[in-house]
């Protein structure tokens, strides 16, 4: 809906924010801030590769970065006082989380695939290709965030957790106490091996999406007892994800193509006097044209990255010209679709099914008859996209929440996003250096991300089960139907498939139980319940993230 800009006005600066923040947004290239960002990114990159190679998990270190930035701002040195700014703390958490996910999920996992496959000579070409995919991945999210497809006011639960942590540290009082209590609960859950972050997410995300997520978790855990079959085996959840993913992609295309015409007809029919001025912070900052351009340019950039990988990987001499063209176009398509499906799931639930969606494209590649070495490079390229897409969504959500009170809002918000993107690029650069230096040492010790072994082994064995594709196509039907029923905002089919793909004991009860508490508590407390539940959920997620990051001490 179009809206009229309200007259600019000033709001009192939040406590703890530096006065400079209210003239222009802090810049990542401020000397002190830049040094802090590089150091935090190095810490995040090391945490990322260590945990993903030794434990097979990825930690969201954004809360760690925010807490470190808060502590730095309270060191009694004049040049560090500027770190008391919530916006500088937001840049710090953006850099460390970008480095963590880039090093672990995008770079190390990708280069491990050709290594396990027995082609160590392809590690460096794969590192170059995956880094290009990582950059394009983050750029597409940066250009598309705030659109109808990826709105800023969607759940993005870890981003809400990071923002609430920063706010509580800045303002203190009752909010800090509630958040601290939730953090203690989340940390205790990690120490007791309970996935309490699932409950925290249930307090923040879309109720319908998370209900389907909880149902998927329950079916995965109890299907052997209830139905004498494991719904997580035999490519059943992959089939549900294929159906839901195809419909989700179709919904996005329909929205991009049809929304503009519907909006114009509605605007023509609506008298100007009836248009209501709304909160400018929840308006879309990226229109349908901007979103279309972001996705089209993203596909073009992914295509260029695939060409570079094909050249560096020596595919030009191993495949026919027509085969090379098909490989490049399919790699770019898979990368774009992978990041969108992963991003939509992460937006609603805070969980991103990157492994499962990549495995789907691996199976499709096997079914299409793509040779093993080109397929290994393709899967490495695709797996590099998605996690950074989701993580940047979390970070931009945190920044959006922290910048909402600023007036005039729109230019400050746009500049804040730009600085967060630059902070992420710093994190990516540091992650690239860390992985380039460390991969030989880790792989030489047999410390290889488990998912990379799955990809490589699947490529080696091929489709030994001829019924795999038939099973996926069959189960794609209910996945597509549920996704169609839920619509774009709820992502019910994608979330059901995500739950089916995850075997985390008791997580289903934590998700569904937290949803029940959320519904009942809101009826009792009214709208006031939302802020309290957000703080509790953010605290639980923050505590779980701290616990996951602390596991590096055990390793």
C-alpha positions as CSV (number, residue, x, y, z in Angstrom):
1,X,0.0,0.0,0.0
2,X,1.3,3.4,-0.9
3,X,1.8,5.8,2.0
4,X,2.5,9.4,2.6
5,X,5.7,10.2,4.4
6,X,5.1,11.7,7.8
7,X,6.9,14.9,8.8
8,X,10.4,14.1,10.1
9,X,10.8,14.3,13.8
10,X,13.4,13.5,16.4
11,X,13.0,10.9,19.1
12,X,15.1,10.9,22.3
13,X,18.3,8.9,21.7
14,X,18.3,5.5,23.3
15,X,20.3,5.2,26.4
16,X,23.9,4.1,25.7
17,X,23.8,5.2,22.0
18,X,26.5,7.5,20.9
19,X,25.2,11.0,19.8
20,X,27.0,10.6,16.4
21,X,24.6,7.8,15.5
22,X,21.7,10.3,15.2
23,X,23.3,12.3,12.5
24,X,24.5,9.4,10.3
25,X,24.8,5.7,10.8
26,X,28.2,4.4,12.2
27,X,30.6,3.3,9.4
28,X,32.5,0.0,9.4
29,X,35.7,1.7,8.3
30,X,36.0,3.7,11.5
31,X,39.5,2.6,12.6
32,X,38.7,1.3,16.0
33,X,35.5,-0.4,14.8
34,X,37.3,-2.0,11.8
35,X,39.9,-3.6,14.0
36,X,37.2,-5.0,16.3
37,X,35.3,-6.3,13.3
38,X,38.3,-8.1,11.9
39,X,39.2,-9.6,15.3
40,X,35.7,-10.8,16.0
41,X,35.4,-12.2,12.4
42,X,38.6,-14.2,13.0
43,X,37.2,-15.6,16.2
44,X,33.9,-16.5,14.5
45,X,35.7,-18.2,11.6
46,X,37.7,-20.4,13.9
47,X,34.7,-21.3,16.0
48,X,32.8,-22.1,12.8
49,X,35.3,-24.5,11.2
50,X,36.2,-26.1,14.5
51,X,32.6,-27.0,15.4
52,X,31.5,-28.1,11.9
53,X,34.5,-30.4,11.5
54,X,34.6,-31.9,15.0
55,X,30.9,-31.9,16.0
56,X,29.1,-31.4,12.7
57,X,27.1,-28.4,14.1
58,X,27.1,-24.7,13.3
59,X,26.8,-22.0,16.0
60,X,25.1,-18.7,15.6
61,X,27.7,-16.4,17.1
62,X,25.9,-13.1,16.6
63,X,24.9,-13.0,20.2
64,X,28.5,-13.7,21.2
65,X,29.6,-10.7,19.0
66,X,27.0,-8.4,20.5
67,X,28.0,-9.3,24.1
68,X,31.7,-8.8,23.3
69,X,31.0,-5.4,21.7
70,X,29.0,-4.4,24.8
71,X,31.9,-5.4,27.1
72,X,34.3,-3.5,24.9
73,X,32.1,-0.4,25.1
74,X,32.3,-0.5,28.9
75,X,36.1,-0.5,29.1
76,X,37.1,2.8,30.7
77,X,39.0,4.1,27.7
78,X,37.8,7.1,25.7
79,X,38.3,5.7,22.2
80,X,36.2,2.6,23.2
81,X,33.2,4.5,24.5
82,X,31.8,4.6,20.9
83,X,31.2,0.9,21.1
84,X,28.4,1.6,23.5
85,X,26.4,2.4,20.4
86,X,23.8,-0.3,19.7
87,X,24.4,0.2,16.0
88,X,28.1,-0.5,16.3
89,X,27.3,-3.5,18.3
90,X,24.9,-4.6,15.5
91,X,27.8,-4.2,13.0
92,X,30.0,-6.3,15.3
93,X,27.4,-9.2,15.5
94,X,26.9,-9.0,11.8
95,X,30.6,-9.5,11.1
96,X,31.2,-12.4,13.5
97,X,28.1,-14.3,12.4
98,X,28.9,-13.8,8.7
99,X,32.4,-15.1,9.3
100,X,31.1,-18.1,11.3
101,X,28.6,-19.3,8.7
102,X,30.8,-18.5,5.8
103,X,33.8,-20.5,7.1
104,X,31.8,-23.5,8.3
105,X,28.7,-23.9,6.1
106,X,29.8,-22.2,2.8
107,X,33.6,-22.6,2.4
108,X,35.0,-25.5,4.5
109,X,32.0,-27.8,3.7
110,X,32.2,-27.0,0.0
111,X,35.9,-27.7,-0.4
112,X,35.7,-30.9,1.6
113,X,33.4,-32.5,-1.1
114,X,36.1,-32.8,-3.8
115,X,38.7,-33.7,-1.1
116,X,36.6,-36.6,0.2
117,X,35.8,-37.5,-3.4
118,X,39.5,-38.0,-4.0
119,X,40.2,-34.9,-6.1
120,X,42.5,-32.8,-3.9
121,X,43.5,-30.9,-7.0
122,X,40.0,-29.4,-7.1
123,X,40.0,-28.0,-3.6
124,X,41.4,-24.6,-4.7
125,X,39.1,-24.2,-7.7
126,X,36.2,-25.2,-5.4
127,X,37.3,-22.6,-2.8
128,X,37.2,-19.9,-5.4
129,X,33.8,-21.0,-6.8
130,X,32.2,-21.3,-3.4
131,X,33.5,-17.9,-2.3
132,X,31.9,-16.4,-5.4
133,X,28.6,-18.2,-4.6
134,X,28.8,-16.9,-1.1
135,X,29.2,-13.3,-2.2
136,X,26.3,-13.5,-4.7
137,X,24.2,-15.3,-2.0
138,X,24.7,-12.4,0.5
139,X,24.2,-9.8,-2.2
140,X,20.8,-11.2,-3.3
141,X,19.5,-11.2,0.3
142,X,20.8,-7.6,0.8
143,X,19.0,-6.4,-2.3
144,X,15.8,-8.4,-1.6
145,X,15.4,-7.9,2.2
146,X,12.4,-5.7,3.0
147,X,10.4,-6.9,0.0
148,X,7.1,-8.7,0.0
149,X,9.0,-12.0,-0.5
150,X,11.4,-11.4,2.4
151,X,9.8,-8.7,4.6
152,X,11.6,-7.1,7.5
153,X,8.7,-7.6,9.8
154,X,8.7,-11.4,9.3
155,X,9.9,-13.6,12.2
156,X,13.6,-14.1,11.5
157,X,13.9,-15.5,15.1
158,X,17.7,-15.4,15.7
159,X,17.7,-11.8,14.4
160,X,15.1,-10.9,16.9
161,X,17.1,-12.6,19.6
162,X,20.2,-10.6,18.7
163,X,18.3,-7.3,18.7
164,X,16.6,-8.0,22.0
165,X,20.0,-8.9,23.6
166,X,21.5,-5.7,22.5
167,X,18.5,-3.7,23.6
168,X,18.5,-5.3,27.0
169,X,22.2,-4.7,27.5
170,X,21.6,-1.0,26.5
171,X,18.5,-0.3,28.6
172,X,18.8,-2.7,31.5
173,X,15.9,-2.9,33.9
174,X,13.1,-5.4,33.7
175,X,13.8,-6.3,30.0
176,X,17.4,-7.2,31.0
177,X,16.2,-9.4,33.8
178,X,13.6,-11.3,31.6
179,X,16.2,-11.8,28.9
180,X,18.8,-12.9,31.4
181,X,16.4,-15.5,32.8
182,X,15.7,-16.8,29.3
183,X,19.4,-16.9,28.5
184,X,20.1,-18.9,31.6
185,X,17.4,-21.4,30.7
186,X,18.7,-21.8,27.1
187,X,22.3,-22.2,28.4
188,X,21.2,-24.8,30.9
189,X,19.3,-26.7,28.2
190,X,22.4,-26.9,26.0
191,X,24.4,-28.2,29.0
192,X,21.7,-30.9,29.5
193,X,21.6,-31.7,25.7
194,X,18.0,-30.4,25.4
195,X,17.2,-28.5,22.2
196,X,15.6,-25.5,24.0
197,X,16.3,-23.2,21.1
198,X,13.4,-24.9,19.4
199,X,11.1,-23.6,22.2
200,X,12.7,-20.2,21.9
201,X,11.9,-20.1,18.2
202,X,8.3,-21.0,18.9
203,X,7.8,-17.8,20.9
204,X,9.0,-15.7,18.0
205,X,8.1,-17.3,14.7
206,X,4.9,-17.7,12.6
207,X,2.4,-19.9,14.6
208,X,1.2,-21.8,11.6
209,X,4.6,-22.4,10.1
210,X,6.0,-23.6,13.4
211,X,3.0,-25.8,14.1
212,X,3.8,-27.6,10.8
213,X,7.5,-27.7,11.8
214,X,6.5,-29.3,15.1
215,X,4.3,-31.8,13.4
216,X,7.1,-32.7,11.1
217,X,9.5,-33.2,14.0
218,X,6.9,-35.4,15.7
219,X,6.3,-37.6,12.7
220,X,10.0,-38.0,12.2
221,X,10.6,-39.1,15.8
222,X,7.5,-41.3,16.3
223,X,6.7,-42.7,12.8
224,X,8.6,-46.0,13.4
225,X,6.4,-46.7,16.4
226,X,3.1,-45.3,15.0
227,X,3.3,-46.4,11.3
228,X,6.0,-49.1,11.4
229,X,8.0,-47.0,8.9
230,X,10.6,-44.3,9.2
231,X,9.4,-41.2,7.5
232,X,12.9,-39.8,7.5
233,X,14.2,-42.6,5.3
234,X,13.6,-43.5,1.7
235,X,13.7,-39.9,0.5
236,X,10.2,-39.3,1.8
237,X,11.0,-35.9,3.4
238,X,13.0,-35.0,0.4
239,X,10.0,-35.6,-1.8
240,X,7.8,-33.4,0.5
241,X,10.5,-30.7,0.2
242,X,10.6,-31.0,-3.6
243,X,6.8,-30.5,-3.9
244,X,6.7,-27.7,-1.3
245,X,9.8,-26.0,-2.9
246,X,8.3,-26.1,-6.4
247,X,5.1,-24.5,-5.2
248,X,7.1,-22.0,-3.1
249,X,9.0,-21.0,-6.2
250,X,5.8,-20.7,-8.2
251,X,4.2,-18.6,-5.5
252,X,7.2,-16.2,-5.6
253,X,7.0,-16.0,-9.4
254,X,3.3,-15.4,-9.2
255,X,3.8,-12.7,-6.7
256,X,6.4,-11.0,-8.7
257,X,4.5,-11.1,-12.0
258,X,0.9,-10.5,-10.7
259,X,1.4,-8.3,-7.7
260,X,2.2,-5.2,-9.8
261,X,-0.9,-5.3,-11.9
262,X,-3.2,-6.0,-8.9
263,X,-1.6,-3.2,-6.9
264,X,-2.1,-0.7,-9.8
265,X,-5.8,-1.7,-10.2
266,X,-6.4,-1.3,-6.5
267,X,-4.6,2.1,-6.4
268,X,-6.7,3.3,-9.4
269,X,-9.9,2.2,-7.6
270,X,-9.1,3.6,-4.2
271,X,-9.8,7.3,-3.5
272,X,-6.8,9.2,-2.3
273,X,-8.7,10.5,0.7
274,X,-9.1,7.0,2.0
275,X,-5.4,6.1,2.0
276,X,-4.2,5.6,5.6
277,X,-0.7,6.6,6.7
278,X,0.9,3.6,8.4
279,X,4.0,2.9,10.4
280,X,6.7,3.6,7.8
281,X,9.0,0.9,9.3
282,X,6.7,-1.9,8.2
283,X,6.3,-0.7,4.6
284,X,8.2,-2.6,2.0
285,X,11.5,-0.8,1.2
286,X,12.0,-3.0,-1.9
287,X,9.2,-3.0,-4.5
288,X,8.3,-5.8,-6.9
289,X,10.5,-4.3,-9.6
290,X,13.5,-4.1,-7.3
291,X,12.9,-7.7,-6.2
292,X,12.6,-8.9,-9.8
293,X,15.9,-7.2,-10.6
294,X,17.6,-8.6,-7.6
295,X,16.6,-12.2,-8.5
296,X,17.4,-11.8,-12.2
297,X,20.8,-10.2,-11.5
298,X,21.4,-12.9,-8.9
299,X,20.8,-15.6,-11.4
300,X,23.1,-13.9,-13.9
301,X,25.8,-13.6,-11.2
302,X,25.4,-17.2,-10.2
303,X,25.8,-18.1,-13.9
304,X,29.0,-16.1,-14.1
305,X,30.3,-17.8,-10.9
306,X,29.5,-21.3,-12.4
307,X,31.4,-20.4,-15.5
308,X,34.5,-19.4,-13.4
309,X,34.2,-22.7,-11.5
310,X,33.8,-24.7,-14.7
311,X,37.0,-23.1,-16.1
312,X,39.1,-23.4,-13.0
313,X,37.8,-27.0,-12.4
314,X,38.9,-28.1,-15.8
315,X,35.4,-29.1,-17.0
316,X,35.8,-27.4,-20.3
317,X,38.0,-30.3,-21.5
318,X,35.9,-33.0,-19.9
319,X,32.5,-32.1,-21.2
320,X,30.9,-31.2,-24.5
321,X,30.0,-27.6,-25.2
322,X,26.3,-28.3,-24.9
323,X,27.0,-30.2,-21.6
324,X,29.0,-27.3,-20.2
325,X,26.1,-24.9,-21.0
326,X,23.6,-27.2,-19.4
327,X,25.8,-27.6,-16.3
328,X,26.3,-23.9,-15.9
329,X,22.6,-23.0,-16.3
330,X,21.5,-25.8,-13.9
331,X,24.2,-24.9,-11.3
332,X,23.0,-21.3,-11.3
333,X,19.3,-22.3,-11.1
334,X,20.0,-24.7,-8.3
335,X,22.0,-22.1,-6.3
336,X,19.2,-19.5,-6.6
337,X,16.4,-21.9,-5.7
338,X,18.4,-23.4,-2.9
339,X,19.0,-20.0,-1.3
340,X,15.3,-19.0,-1.7
341,X,14.0,-22.2,-0.1
342,X,16.5,-22.1,2.7
343,X,15.9,-18.4,3.3
344,X,12.1,-18.8,3.5
345,X,12.4,-21.6,6.0
346,X,14.9,-19.6,8.1
347,X,12.7,-16.5,7.9
348,X,9.8,-18.3,9.5
349,X,11.5,-20.7,11.9
350,X,15.2,-19.8,12.4
351,X,16.1,-23.3,11.0
352,X,17.5,-23.7,7.5
353,X,17.4,-27.0,5.7
354,X,20.5,-26.4,3.6
355,X,21.7,-30.0,3.7
356,X,18.3,-31.5,2.7
357,X,17.8,-29.1,-0.2
358,X,21.3,-29.6,-1.5
359,X,20.8,-33.3,-1.3
360,X,17.7,-32.9,-3.5
361,X,19.7,-31.2,-6.2
362,X,22.4,-33.9,-5.9
363,X,19.7,-36.6,-6.5
364,X,18.3,-34.6,-9.4
365,X,21.8,-34.4,-10.8
366,X,22.3,-38.1,-10.6
367,X,19.0,-38.7,-12.2
368,X,20.0,-36.3,-15.1
369,X,23.2,-38.3,-15.6
370,X,25.7,-35.5,-14.7
371,X,29.2,-37.1,-14.5
372,X,30.6,-37.5,-11.0
373,X,33.3,-34.9,-11.0
374,X,31.1,-32.1,-12.5
375,X,28.4,-33.1,-10.1
376,X,30.8,-32.9,-7.1
377,X,31.7,-29.3,-8.1
378,X,28.1,-28.4,-8.7
379,X,27.0,-29.7,-5.3
380,X,29.9,-27.8,-3.6
381,X,28.8,-24.6,-5.4
382,X,25.2,-25.1,-4.4
383,X,26.0,-25.9,-0.8
384,X,27.9,-22.6,-0.5
385,X,24.6,-20.7,-1.0
386,X,21.8,-20.6,1.5
387,X,23.3,-20.4,5.0
388,X,24.8,-16.9,4.5
389,X,21.5,-15.9,2.9
390,X,19.7,-16.9,6.0
391,X,22.3,-15.5,8.4
392,X,22.3,-12.1,6.7
393,X,18.5,-12.1,7.0
394,X,18.9,-12.6,10.7
395,X,21.4,-9.7,11.0
396,X,19.4,-7.3,8.9
397,X,16.3,-8.1,11.0
398,X,18.3,-7.3,14.1
399,X,19.4,-4.0,12.6
400,X,15.9,-3.2,11.5
401,X,14.6,-3.6,15.0
402,X,17.4,-1.4,16.4
403,X,16.9,1.3,13.9
404,X,13.1,1.5,14.0
405,X,12.9,4.5,16.4
406,X,15.2,6.7,14.3
407,X,13.6,9.6,12.4
408,X,13.8,10.2,9.5
409,X,13.7,6.4,9.3
410,X,14.1,5.4,5.7
411,X,17.6,6.9,4.8
412,X,19.0,5.7,8.2
413,X,17.6,2.2,7.6
414,X,19.1,2.0,4.1
415,X,22.5,3.2,5.2
416,X,22.4,0.8,8.2
417,X,21.7,-2.1,5.9
418,X,24.6,-1.0,3.6
419,X,27.0,-0.9,6.6
420,X,25.8,-4.3,7.7
421,X,26.5,-5.7,4.2
422,X,30.0,-4.2,4.3
423,X,30.5,-5.7,7.8
424,X,29.5,-9.1,6.4
425,X,31.9,-8.7,3.5
426,X,34.7,-8.2,6.0
427,X,33.6,-11.3,7.8
428,X,33.6,-13.2,4.5
429,X,37.1,-12.0,3.6
430,X,38.5,-13.1,7.0
431,X,36.7,-16.5,6.7
432,X,38.3,-17.1,3.3
433,X,41.7,-16.5,4.7
434,X,41.1,-18.7,7.7
435,X,39.8,-21.6,5.6
436,X,42.6,-21.2,3.0
437,X,45.2,-21.5,5.8
438,X,43.5,-24.2,7.9
439,X,41.9,-26.7,5.5
440,X,45.0,-28.8,5.0
441,X,45.6,-29.2,8.7
442,X,42.0,-30.1,9.5
443,X,41.5,-32.5,6.6
444,X,44.9,-34.1,7.2
445,X,43.7,-35.0,10.7
446,X,40.5,-36.5,9.3
447,X,38.4,-33.6,10.6
448,X,35.9,-33.3,7.8
449,X,32.3,-31.9,8.0
450,X,30.0,-34.9,8.1
451,X,27.6,-33.5,5.5
452,X,30.5,-33.3,3.0
453,X,31.1,-37.0,3.5
454,X,27.4,-37.7,2.8
455,X,27.5,-35.7,-0.4
456,X,30.7,-37.4,-1.7
457,X,29.5,-40.9,-0.7
458,X,26.2,-40.3,-2.5
459,X,27.9,-39.2,-5.6
460,X,30.2,-42.2,-5.5
461,X,27.4,-44.8,-5.0
462,X,24.9,-43.1,-7.3
463,X,21.2,-44.0,-7.3
464,X,21.5,-47.5,-6.1
465,X,17.8,-47.5,-5.3
466,X,15.8,-47.1,-8.6
467,X,12.7,-46.2,-6.6
468,X,14.2,-43.1,-5.1
469,X,13.1,-40.7,-7.7
470,X,9.6,-42.3,-7.9
471,X,9.3,-42.0,-4.1
472,X,10.3,-38.3,-4.2
473,X,7.8,-37.6,-6.9
474,X,5.0,-39.4,-5.0
475,X,5.6,-37.5,-1.8
476,X,6.0,-34.2,-3.6
477,X,2.2,-34.2,-4.0
478,X,1.2,-33.7,-0.3
479,X,4.1,-31.3,0.1
480,X,2.9,-29.2,-2.8
481,X,-0.7,-29.3,-1.5
482,X,0.2,-28.2,2.0
483,X,2.4,-25.4,0.7
484,X,-0.3,-24.2,-1.6
485,X,-2.8,-24.2,1.3
486,X,-0.6,-22.2,3.6
487,X,0.4,-19.5,1.1
488,X,3.6,-17.5,0.8
489,X,3.6,-16.0,4.3
490,X,3.2,-19.3,6.2
491,X,5.5,-21.6,4.2
492,X,3.6,-24.6,5.8
493,X,4.8,-27.2,3.3
494,X,8.5,-26.1,3.5
495,X,8.3,-26.2,7.3
496,X,6.7,-29.6,7.4
497,X,9.5,-31.0,5.2
498,X,12.1,-29.2,7.4
499,X,10.7,-31.0,10.4
500,X,10.6,-34.4,8.7
501,X,14.3,-33.9,7.8
502,X,15.5,-33.3,11.4
503,X,15.8,-36.0,14.0
504,X,16.2,-34.2,17.3
505,X,14.6,-36.1,20.1
506,X,12.0,-34.3,22.1
507,X,12.3,-31.1,19.9
508,X,8.7,-31.6,18.7
509,X,7.3,-31.4,22.3
510,X,9.3,-28.2,23.0
511,X,8.0,-26.5,19.8
512,X,4.4,-27.6,20.2
513,X,4.4,-27.0,23.9
514,X,5.9,-23.5,23.5
515,X,3.3,-22.7,20.9
516,X,0.5,-23.8,23.3
517,X,2.0,-21.6,26.1
518,X,2.2,-18.7,23.6
519,X,-1.4,-18.9,22.6
520,X,-2.8,-19.3,26.1
521,X,-0.5,-16.6,27.6
522,X,-1.5,-14.2,24.9
523,X,-5.2,-14.7,25.6
524,X,-4.6,-14.1,29.3
525,X,-2.3,-11.1,28.9
526,X,-3.4,-9.6,25.7
527,X,-1.0,-7.6,23.4
528,X,1.4,-7.0,26.4
529,X,2.3,-10.7,26.2
530,X,4.1,-10.3,22.9
531,X,7.0,-8.3,24.2
532,X,7.5,-10.6,27.2
533,X,7.4,-13.7,25.0
534,X,9.8,-12.1,22.5
535,X,12.2,-11.4,25.3
536,X,11.9,-14.9,26.8
537,X,12.3,-16.5,23.3
538,X,15.2,-14.3,22.5
539,X,16.9,-15.2,25.8
540,X,16.5,-18.9,25.2
541,X,18.0,-18.7,21.7
542,X,20.8,-16.5,23.0
543,X,21.6,-19.0,25.7
544,X,21.6,-21.9,23.3
545,X,23.9,-20.1,20.9
546,X,26.3,-19.3,23.8
547,X,26.2,-23.0,24.8
548,X,26.9,-24.1,21.2
549,X,29.8,-21.7,20.8
550,X,31.2,-22.8,24.2
551,X,31.5,-26.4,22.9
552,X,34.7,-25.3,21.1
553,X,36.3,-25.4,24.6
554,X,35.4,-29.1,24.8
555,X,37.0,-29.9,21.5
